[in-house]
Each structure stands twice: as C-alpha cells, then as structure tokens.
Amino acid sequence: MSEAIQEQTAQWLRQAQSVPGTLVRGIRFADATFVSDGDSREFPASALETAWRLVADTFAVLRAQHLPPTRLTWVYERTVLHCAQRADAAILGVFLPKKSTASDLAALDRLLTEFQSLVLPAV
C-alpha cells in the first residue's frame, strides 16, 4: 500500500463519524504502521501497537486455515475491541466500553462497513 493511500485512509479516519462512547480507534496498515485518533492516554502507543499486531496475526492465521474473517471482536476486562479488515490488509480497530448500547453497536456496524467498502482514488 502506497504512502498516498495510507494518508487517504488516515484522512478518512479523521473525517469519519465517531461511534458514541469510542475510547480510541485506529487503522493498522499492511506494513505494520498504524494511525490512531482521539484521546488515547489510557492506550499508550505500545499497547495499541501490540493490539494491532495480535489482531493482524489472528486475521492471518484464520485466513491461512481457509477461514477468512472480515471482522473480529476481542473482549477485555472493561473494553471491547471491534476490528474489520479490508482486502488490502488494512485493519480498523475501535475500542468501546464493554457496556455499549444497541445504538452504539449500530453506529459501529456502519463505521466498520464504511471502512471495508472504502474506495480510494489511485494517486
């Protein structure tokens, strides 16, 4: 993925409507770089990097086993990480509180669907 496409994807993240209650959201690219938006004081860069790596590894393992997921959800003690992967291997991750409302989850589904169907013009 080119730097221009990565920048366009990061720009999409900055402009995309946030899901109510979002703690932090970010995109991990195929080259293992990532961008995040929002206040991530509770999520240091090293913790986010680890989370994105684990998610990317899980997507890869499942794909190698011919179980190609498009979305994964990881439940932690107080948060839930919702992830969607695009065909170009970019992954959007959204951390929400464990007690999210139905409207939050509907907005989350719209955001993940928008990310997966995002068409970026070639530069």
N, C-alpha and C positions, 0 to 999 in steps of 0.2 A: 504494500500500500504506500503510495507516494506521500510525501510530506504535505502536499497541497490537499490531498483527500483527507488526511488526518486533520488538518486545520479546518477544513469544511465541516467535518464531523464534530470537532470540538466547538465550532461556531453553532452548529445545530443544538448541541447540548446547552450552550449558554442561552439560546433563544427558546428552547422547548419549555412548555408549561411544566412547572414542577408539580409533583404529586403532593397533596396535603400531607403534612407530617413527615416529609422526607428529612432524614438526618444528613445524608450525603449521597451523592450519585456520581458516577464516573464511567469513563469508557477506557477499556484496555484494548490496545491495538495488537495486531499480529506480531509486531516487532518487540512486544513486551513493555512498551511505553504506555503511560496512561495519563489521562487528564481527569480532574475532579472539579466539581463546582460546589458552591455553598460553604457553610461553616463546618470545617472538618476537624475542629480542635479535639473532639473525642475520638477521631480516627486519624492518627498520625500517618504520614506518607508511607512509612514502613509497614504498618498494619494493612493499609489499603493495597499496597503492592503485593503483600502476601496473600490477601484475599483474592485479588485478581489472578494471581499465578495459580492458586488452588482451583479456582473456577475454570480457568483456561485448561489446566491439566485434566480436570474432570470431563470437560467437553471433549477433549482429545481422546481420552480413554474410552468413553462411551461411543464415539464415532469409530474408533478402531475395532470395537466389538460389534459394529453394524447396528448400533442403537443411537442414531444421530439425533440428539435432543436439540431443540431450538431454545428452550428455556429451562432454567434450574432455579430452585429455591433452597436456600440454606437457612436453617433456623438456629439461632444462637440463644443465649440466656434471655436477653432483653430486646434483641433486634432480629429482623429477618432480612436477608439479602436476596433480592429478586434479580435474576440475570436473564438476558436474552443475547443470543449470538447471531451475527449476520453471516452471510455466505463468505464475506471477506475476512472472517475470523475476529472481527471487532466484537467486543462484548460490552454491553451496557449493564451496569450494576446499580441497583437502587436499594439503599438501606432504609427500612421503615421500622418504626416501633413494632414490637410483637403484637400489640393490641391495636391493629388498624381497623378502620371501619370499612363497610362494604363500598361506600363511595370512594374511599381512598384506593381500594383494590380495583375498582372500575377505572379510575384515572390512571392507575399503574398499568393496567392492561392496555389502555390506549397509548400510553407512552412507549411501552415495550413493542407494541405492534408498529407504531410510527417509526421507531428506530430500525426494526427489522425490514421495513419496506422503504426506508430512506433511499432515494435515488440522488446521487451526487453527480453533477456535471463533470466530465473529464476536463482537466486543466491542461 
